[in-house]
Amino acid sequence: MVSKQPLLRRIVIAFVLMTLVVSGILSLGIVASVHFVEEHLVSQELARELDTVIQDDLGSGRAPRLDASTRFFASDLPDYPVPQQFAAAEEGFSEVIEGDQAFYLFKRSSGNGLVSMLVQEQHEFEAREQVLFDVVLAGFLLSVLVAWGLGWLLARRVMAPVIRLANQVRHRDQLHALAPALAPEYPDDEVGHLAAAFDSTLGQLRHSLERERLFTSDVSHELRTPLMIIASSCELLAEAPDLDARQREQVQRIGRATEEMRDLVQTFLILARARLQESSQGGSATLAAVADEQSKRWAPLMREKGLQFQLIERGQDDAQYNLTFLRTVISNLLRNALHYTEQGTVRLILENGSFRVEDSGVGIPQDQQAQMFQPFVRGTQARGEGLGLGLSLVKRICTHQGWAVQVRDLPPQGSVFEVSLRR
């Protein structure tokens, strides 16, 4: 599993772990060396003192000249009997522990079965060992602390160019056509190569965005002329006196479709420019005015399908909104409700700062609701010839305007699309 820890923290952790391993091995080596040296030196010292006692002191008829912590025992000397606790000691150097007391013992046996030994109390050596161990432990903890601080400083220094590059890449101006290249600001190392890769990728992205923007802008602009011709032709045809009811209805449908296409062209043109200061293009209107206009447009189509349509105003909203954007959002949501509702009711409910479209249609499974605003997603019960771009356009407009759109279930059956118009 890939670690989700920040890279800087992972560098510090790796640095500290490396110090833990190295310092731990070094500390254990010191402790082991102390034990080895202690045993070797004490063994030699006791052997030398035992030779001195036997050859010099006892050989001259004197008592053993030993310090207060060392005692002499011999099996053939009544004045120095071997204590029972040391009788079973091994030949040579050994350690004997009794309760809270510990002794160094050096035993030597002669060929005729005589045993002589020196026993030395360990408390002085233990005190020195404890001091040494305390120093080693303090050094170990200090090395870990220093490793953490040094690792943090080094990691910050190593990561500084990476963090700087990440902030530069995240900056919104990087998608601007005149944004400067990143690579010249960095040396020819791994970070410089990464910056060069970002330059290449961002350059391709800028080119694609610019090509898309120009295409959308040009197409939207060029479609205005034929749309104006169609709209004016519909107006002339609608005034013709010899049209029967069916023909007049068809002309009206063409006129409504032309008006909807004109709104879409204006919407795409504003979105292609991607400037919030240009969002005022397309006029402004209140939520109630746009809702009333769209209800008059979509209510007849829903009645033709056998559906009931209701426009419900539960709160007054006098704020002005972009007419083109709001009209497109409401139109797409009502069209979506019309396509996916076979019977029952469609409601357009207005509130202060928001509105929602409720339908009694097929509904949207819970696991698909988050995907419905993605392009070319139509769900498992798609209807009609659409490509699944209507809700995607709604989401794009809401994002552009700072609005919020969400979908949820409407028990017992149906869906609710709610749009909040407050930034």
Contacts in CASP RR format, 6 or more apart in sequence:
PFRMAT RR
TARGET T0000
AUTHOR 0000-0000-0000
METHOD contacts of the structure
MODEL  1
MVSKQPLLRRIVIAFVLMTLVVSGILSLGIVASVHFVEEHLVSQELAREL
DTVIQDDLGSGRAPRLDASTRFFASDLPDYPVPQQFAAAEEGFSEVIEGD
QAFYLFKRSSGNGLVSMLVQEQHEFEAREQVLFDVVLAGFLLSVLVAWGL
GWLLARRVMAPVIRLANQVRHRDQLHALAPALAPEYPDDEVGHLAAAFDS
TLGQLRHSLERERLFTSDVSHELRTPLMIIASSCELLAEAPDLDARQREQ
VQRIGRATEEMRDLVQTFLILARARLQESSQGGSATLAAVADEQSKRWAP
LMREKGLQFQLIERGQDDAQYNLTFLRTVISNLLRNALHYTEQGTVRLIL
ENGSFRVEDSGVGIPQDQQAQMFQPFVRGTQARGEGLGLGLSLVKRICTH
QGWAVQVRDLPPQGSVFEVSLRR
3 10 0 8 1.000
5 13 0 8 1.000
7 159 0 8 1.000
7 162 0 8 1.000
8 155 0 8 1.000
8 156 0 8 1.000
8 159 0 8 1.000
11 151 0 8 1.000
11 154 0 8 1.000
11 155 0 8 1.000
11 158 0 8 1.000
11 159 0 8 1.000
12 148 0 8 1.000
12 149 0 8 1.000
12 151 0 8 1.000
12 152 0 8 1.000
12 155 0 8 1.000
15 147 0 8 1.000
15 148 0 8 1.000
15 150 0 8 1.000
15 151 0 8 1.000
15 154 0 8 1.000
15 155 0 8 1.000
16 144 0 8 1.000
16 147 0 8 1.000
16 148 0 8 1.000
16 151 0 8 1.000
18 147 0 8 1.000
19 143 0 8 1.000
19 144 0 8 1.000
19 146 0 8 1.000
19 147 0 8 1.000
20 144 0 8 1.000
20 147 0 8 1.000
23 139 0 8 1.000
23 140 0 8 1.000
23 143 0 8 1.000
23 144 0 8 1.000
23 147 0 8 1.000
24 140 0 8 1.000
27 136 0 8 1.000
27 137 0 8 1.000
27 139 0 8 1.000
27 140 0 8 1.000
30 132 0 8 1.000
30 136 0 8 1.000
31 133 0 8 1.000
31 136 0 8 1.000
34 129 0 8 1.000
34 132 0 8 1.000
38 125 0 8 1.000
38 129 0 8 1.000
39 93 0 8 1.000
42 93 0 8 1.000
42 104 0 8 1.000
42 120 0 8 1.000
42 125 0 8 1.000
43 92 0 8 1.000
43 93 0 8 1.000
43 106 0 8 1.000
46 93 0 8 1.000
46 104 0 8 1.000
46 106 0 8 1.000
46 118 0 8 1.000
46 120 0 8 1.000
47 93 0 8 1.000
47 106 0 8 1.000
47 108 0 8 1.000
49 66 0 8 1.000
49 70 0 8 1.000
49 118 0 8 1.000
50 72 0 8 1.000
50 106 0 8 1.000
50 108 0 8 1.000
50 116 0 8 1.000
50 117 0 8 1.000
50 118 0 8 1.000
52 65 0 8 1.000
53 64 0 8 1.000
53 65 0 8 1.000
53 66 0 8 1.000
53 72 0 8 1.000
53 118 0 8 1.000
54 116 0 8 1.000
56 62 0 8 1.000
57 63 0 8 1.000
57 64 0 8 1.000
57 65 0 8 1.000
58 64 0 8 1.000
58 77 0 8 1.000
64 72 0 8 1.000
64 80 0 8 1.000
66 72 0 8 1.000
66 118 0 8 1.000
69 120 0 8 1.000
69 121 0 8 1.000
69 123 0 8 1.000
69 124 0 8 1.000
70 118 0 8 1.000
70 119 0 8 1.000
70 120 0 8 1.000
70 121 0 8 1.000
71 118 0 8 1.000
71 119 0 8 1.000
71 120 0 8 1.000
72 80 0 8 1.000
72 116 0 8 1.000
72 117 0 8 1.000
72 118 0 8 1.000
73 80 0 8 1.000
73 81 0 8 1.000
73 82 0 8 1.000
73 83 0 8 1.000
73 86 0 8 1.000
73 116 0 8 1.000
73 117 0 8 1.000
73 118 0 8 1.000
73 119 0 8 1.000
74 80 0 8 1.000
74 82 0 8 1.000
74 114 0 8 1.000
74 115 0 8 1.000
74 116 0 8 1.000
74 117 0 8 1.000
75 81 0 8 1.000
75 82 0 8 1.000
75 113 0 8 1.000
75 114 0 8 1.000
75 115 0 8 1.000
75 116 0 8 1.000
76 114 0 8 1.000
82 115 0 8 1.000
82 117 0 8 1.000
85 96 0 8 1.000
85 98 0 8 1.000
86 96 0 8 1.000
86 103 0 8 1.000
86 105 0 8 1.000
86 107 0 8 1.000
86 117 0 8 1.000
86 119 0 8 1.000
89 96 0 8 1.000
89 105 0 8 1.000
89 107 0 8 1.000
89 117 0 8 1.000
90 107 0 8 1.000
91 107 0 8 1.000
91 108 0 8 1.000
91 109 0 8 1.000
92 106 0 8 1.000
92 107 0 8 1.000
92 108 0 8 1.000
93 104 0 8 1.000
93 105 0 8 1.000
93 106 0 8 1.000
94 105 0 8 1.000
94 106 0 8 1.000
94 107 0 8 1.000
95 102 0 8 1.000
95 103 0 8 1.000
95 104 0 8 1.000
95 105 0 8 1.000
95 122 0 8 1.000
96 102 0 8 1.000
96 103 0 8 1.000
96 105 0 8 1.000
96 119 0 8 1.000
97 103 0 8 1.000
101 121 0 8 1.000
102 121 0 8 1.000
102 122 0 8 1.000
102 123 0 8 1.000
102 126 0 8 1.000
103 119 0 8 1.000
103 120 0 8 1.000
103 121 0 8 1.000
103 122 0 8 1.000
104 119 0 8 1.000
104 120 0 8 1.000
104 121 0 8 1.000
104 122 0 8 1.000
104 125 0 8 1.000
105 117 0 8 1.000
105 118 0 8 1.000
105 119 0 8 1.000
105 120 0 8 1.000
106 117 0 8 1.000
106 118 0 8 1.000
107 115 0 8 1.000
107 116 0 8 1.000
107 117 0 8 1.000
108 115 0 8 1.000
108 116 0 8 1.000
108 117 0 8 1.000
109 115 0 8 1.000
110 116 0 8 1.000
161 186 0 8 1.000
161 191 0 8 1.000
162 191 0 8 1.000
162 194 0 8 1.000
165 182 0 8 1.000
165 186 0 8 1.000
165 191 0 8 1.000
165 194 0 8 1.000
165 195 0 8 1.000
165 198 0 8 1.000
168 174 0 8 1.000
168 182 0 8 1.000
169 182 0 8 1.000
169 198 0 8 1.000
169 202 0 8 1.000
173 179 0 8 1.000
174 202 0 8 1.000
175 202 0 8 1.000
175 205 0 8 1.000
175 206 0 8 1.000
175 209 0 8 1.000
176 206 0 8 1.000
177 206 0 8 1.000
177 210 0 8 1.000
179 202 0 8 1.000
179 206 0 8 1.000
181 199 0 8 1.000
182 195 0 8 1.000
182 196 0 8 1.000
182 198 0 8 1.000
182 199 0 8 1.000
182 202 0 8 1.000
183 192 0 8 1.000
183 195 0 8 1.000
183 196 0 8 1.000
183 199 0 8 1.000
185 195 0 8 1.000
186 192 0 8 1.000
186 195 0 8 1.000
212 272 0 8 1.000
213 272 0 8 1.000
213 273 0 8 1.000
213 274 0 8 1.000
216 268 0 8 1.000
216 269 0 8 1.000
216 271 0 8 1.000
216 272 0 8 1.000
217 269 0 8 1.000
217 272 0 8 1.000
217 273 0 8 1.000
219 268 0 8 1.000
220 265 0 8 1.000
220 266 0 8 1.000
220 268 0 8 1.000
220 269 0 8 1.000
220 272 0 8 1.000
221 269 0 8 1.000
223 261 0 8 1.000
223 265 0 8 1.000
224 262 0 8 1.000
224 265 0 8 1.000
227 258 0 8 1.000
227 261 0 8 1.000
227 262 0 8 1.000
227 265 0 8 1.000
230 254 0 8 1.000
230 255 0 8 1.000
230 258 0 8 1.000
231 255 0 8 1.000
231 258 0 8 1.000
231 259 0 8 1.000
231 262 0 8 1.000
234 251 0 8 1.000
234 252 0 8 1.000
234 254 0 8 1.000
234 255 0 8 1.000
234 258 0 8 1.000
237 243 0 8 1.000
237 251 0 8 1.000
238 248 0 8 1.000
238 251 0 8 1.000
238 252 0 8 1.000
243 251 0 8 1.000
256 297 0 8 1.000
260 331 0 8 1.000
263 324 0 8 1.000
263 327 0 8 1.000
263 328 0 8 1.000
263 331 0 8 1.000
264 328 0 8 1.000
266 281 0 8 1.000
266 282 0 8 1.000
266 324 0 8 1.000
267 324 0 8 1.000
267 325 0 8 1.000
267 328 0 8 1.000
267 393 0 8 1.000
267 397 0 8 1.000
269 281 0 8 1.000
270 278 0 8 1.000
270 279 0 8 1.000
270 281 0 8 1.000
270 282 0 8 1.000
270 324 0 8 1.000
270 325 0 8 1.000
271 396 0 8 1.000
271 397 0 8 1.000
271 400 0 8 1.000
274 400 0 8 1.000
276 400 0 8 1.000
279 322 0 8 1.000
279 325 0 8 1.000
279 400 0 8 1.000
279 401 0 8 1.000
280 322 0 8 1.000
281 324 0 8 1.000
282 322 0 8 1.000
282 323 0 8 1.000
282 324 0 8 1.000
283 322 0 8 1.000
283 323 0 8 1.000
283 324 0 8 1.000
284 320 0 8 1.000
284 321 0 8 1.000
284 322 0 8 1.000
284 323 0 8 1.000
285 320 0 8 1.000
285 321 0 8 1.000
285 323 0 8 1.000
285 326 0 8 1.000
286 317 0 8 1.000
286 318 0 8 1.000
286 319 0 8 1.000
286 320 0 8 1.000
286 321 0 8 1.000
287 317 0 8 1.000
287 319 0 8 1.000
287 321 0 8 1.000
287 326 0 8 1.000
287 350 0 8 1.000
287 353 0 8 1.000
287 355 0 8 1.000
287 421 0 8 1.000
288 313 0 8 1.000
288 316 0 8 1.000
288 317 0 8 1.000
288 350 0 8 1.000
290 321 0 8 1.000
290 323 0 8 1.000
290 326 0 8 1.000
290 327 0 8 1.000
290 330 0 8 1.000
291 311 0 8 1.000
291 313 0 8 1.000
291 330 0 8 1.000
291 348 0 8 1.000
291 350 0 8 1.000
291 355 0 8 1.000
292 311 0 8 1.000
293 327 0 8 1.000
294 327 0 8 1.000
294 330 0 8 1.000
294 331 0 8 1.000
294 334 0 8 1.000
294 348 0 8 1.000
295 309 0 8 1.000
295 311 0 8 1.000
295 348 0 8 1.000
297 331 0 8 1.000
298 309 0 8 1.000
298 331 0 8 1.000
298 334 0 8 1.000
298 335 0 8 1.000
298 338 0 8 1.000
299 309 0 8 1.000
299 311 0 8 1.000
301 338 0 8 1.000
302 308 0 8 1.000
302 309 0 8 1.000
302 338 0 8 1.000
302 346 0 8 1.000
303 309 0 8 1.000
305 338 0 8 1.000
305 341 0 8 1.000
305 342 0 8 1.000
306 343 0 8 1.000
307 338 0 8 1.000
307 341 0 8 1.000
307 343 0 8 1.000
307 344 0 8 1.000
307 345 0 8 1.000
307 346 0 8 1.000
308 344 0 8 1.000
308 345 0 8 1.000
308 346 0 8 1.000
309 345 0 8 1.000
309 346 0 8 1.000
309 347 0 8 1.000
309 348 0 8 1.000
310 345 0 8 1.000
310 346 0 8 1.000
310 347 0 8 1.000
310 348 0 8 1.000
311 347 0 8 1.000
311 348 0 8 1.000
311 350 0 8 1.000
312 347 0 8 1.000
312 348 0 8 1.000
312 349 0 8 1.000
312 350 0 8 1.000
313 350 0 8 1.000
314 349 0 8 1.000
314 350 0 8 1.000
314 351 0 8 1.000
315 350 0 8 1.000
315 351 0 8 1.000
315 352 0 8 1.000
316 352 0 8 1.000
317 350 0 8 1.000
317 351 0 8 1.000
317 352 0 8 1.000
317 353 0 8 1.000
317 421 0 8 1.000
319 353 0 8 1.000
319 421 0 8 1.000
321 401 0 8 1.000
321 421 0 8 1.000
322 401 0 8 1.000
325 397 0 8 1.000
325 400 0 8 1.000
325 401 0 8 1.000
326 421 0 8 1.000
328 393 0 8 1.000
328 394 0 8 1.000
328 397 0 8 1.000
329 394 0 8 1.000
329 397 0 8 1.000
329 398 0 8 1.000
329 403 0 8 1.000
329 405 0 8 1.000
329 419 0 8 1.000
330 348 0 8 1.000
330 355 0 8 1.000
330 357 0 8 1.000
332 390 0 8 1.000
332 391 0 8 1.000
332 393 0 8 1.000
332 394 0 8 1.000
333 357 0 8 1.000
333 394 0 8 1.000
333 417 0 8 1.000
333 419 0 8 1.000
334 346 0 8 1.000
334 348 0 8 1.000
334 357 0 8 1.000
335 390 0 8 1.000
336 357 0 8 1.000
336 390 0 8 1.000
336 391 0 8 1.000
336 417 0 8 1.000
337 346 0 8 1.000
337 357 0 8 1.000
337 358 0 8 1.000
337 359 0 8 1.000
337 361 0 8 1.000
337 415 0 8 1.000
337 417 0 8 1.000
338 346 0 8 1.000
339 383 0 8 1.000
339 384 0 8 1.000
340 359 0 8 1.000
340 361 0 8 1.000
340 362 0 8 1.000
340 363 0 8 1.000
340 381 0 8 1.000
340 383 0 8 1.000
340 415 0 8 1.000
341 359 0 8 1.000
341 360 0 8 1.000
341 361 0 8 1.000
341 362 0 8 1.000
341 414 0 8 1.000
342 361 0 8 1.000
342 362 0 8 1.000
343 360 0 8 1.000
344 360 0 8 1.000
344 361 0 8 1.000
345 358 0 8 1.000
345 359 0 8 1.000
345 360 0 8 1.000
346 357 0 8 1.000
346 358 0 8 1.000
346 359 0 8 1.000
346 360 0 8 1.000
347 357 0 8 1.000
347 358 0 8 1.000
347 359 0 8 1.000
348 355 0 8 1.000
348 356 0 8 1.000
348 357 0 8 1.000
349 355 0 8 1.000
349 356 0 8 1.000
349 357 0 8 1.000
349 358 0 8 1.000
353 420 0 8 1.000
353 421 0 8 1.000
353 422 0 8 1.000
354 418 0 8 1.000
354 419 0 8 1.000
354 420 0 8 1.000
354 421 0 8 1.000
354 422 0 8 1.000
355 418 0 8 1.000
355 419 0 8 1.000
355 421 0 8 1.000
356 416 0 8 1.000
356 417 0 8 1.000
356 418 0 8 1.000
356 419 0 8 1.000
357 416 0 8 1.000
357 417 0 8 1.000
358 410 0 8 1.000
358 414 0 8 1.000
358 415 0 8 1.000
358 416 0 8 1.000
359 410 0 8 1.000
359 414 0 8 1.000
359 415 0 8 1.000
360 410 0 8 1.000
360 413 0 8 1.000
360 414 0 8 1.000
361 413 0 8 1.000
361 414 0 8 1.000
361 415 0 8 1.000
362 381 0 8 1.000
362 413 0 8 1.000
362 414 0 8 1.000
363 381 0 8 1.000
363 409 0 8 1.000
363 410 0 8 1.000
363 413 0 8 1.000
363 414 0 8 1.000
363 415 0 8 1.000
364 372 0 8 1.000
364 379 0 8 1.000
364 407 0 8 1.000
364 409 0 8 1.000
364 415 0 8 1.000
365 380 0 8 1.000
366 409 0 8 1.000
368 377 0 8 1.000
368 379 0 8 1.000
368 380 0 8 1.000
369 407 0 8 1.000
369 408 0 8 1.000
371 377 0 8 1.000
371 379 0 8 1.000
372 379 0 8 1.000
372 391 0 8 1.000
372 407 0 8 1.000
373 391 0 8 1.000
373 392 0 8 1.000
373 394 0 8 1.000
373 395 0 8 1.000
373 405 0 8 1.000
373 407 0 8 1.000
374 392 0 8 1.000
375 388 0 8 1.000
375 389 0 8 1.000
375 392 0 8 1.000
376 387 0 8 1.000
376 388 0 8 1.000
376 389 0 8 1.000
376 392 0 8 1.000
377 388 0 8 1.000
377 391 0 8 1.000
377 392 0 8 1.000
378 386 0 8 1.000
378 387 0 8 1.000
378 388 0 8 1.000
382 388 0 8 1.000
394 405 0 8 1.000
394 419 0 8 1.000
395 405 0 8 1.000
397 403 0 8 1.000
398 404 0 8 1.000
398 405 0 8 1.000
398 419 0 8 1.000
401 421 0 8 1.000
402 423 0 8 1.000
403 419 0 8 1.000
403 420 0 8 1.000
403 421 0 8 1.000
403 423 0 8 1.000
404 419 0 8 1.000
404 420 0 8 1.000
405 417 0 8 1.000
405 418 0 8 1.000
405 419 0 8 1.000
405 420 0 8 1.000
406 417 0 8 1.000
406 418 0 8 1.000
407 415 0 8 1.000
407 416 0 8 1.000
407 417 0 8 1.000
407 418 0 8 1.000
408 415 0 8 1.000
408 416 0 8 1.000
408 418 0 8 1.000
409 415 0 8 1.000
409 416 0 8 1.000
410 416 0 8 1.000
END
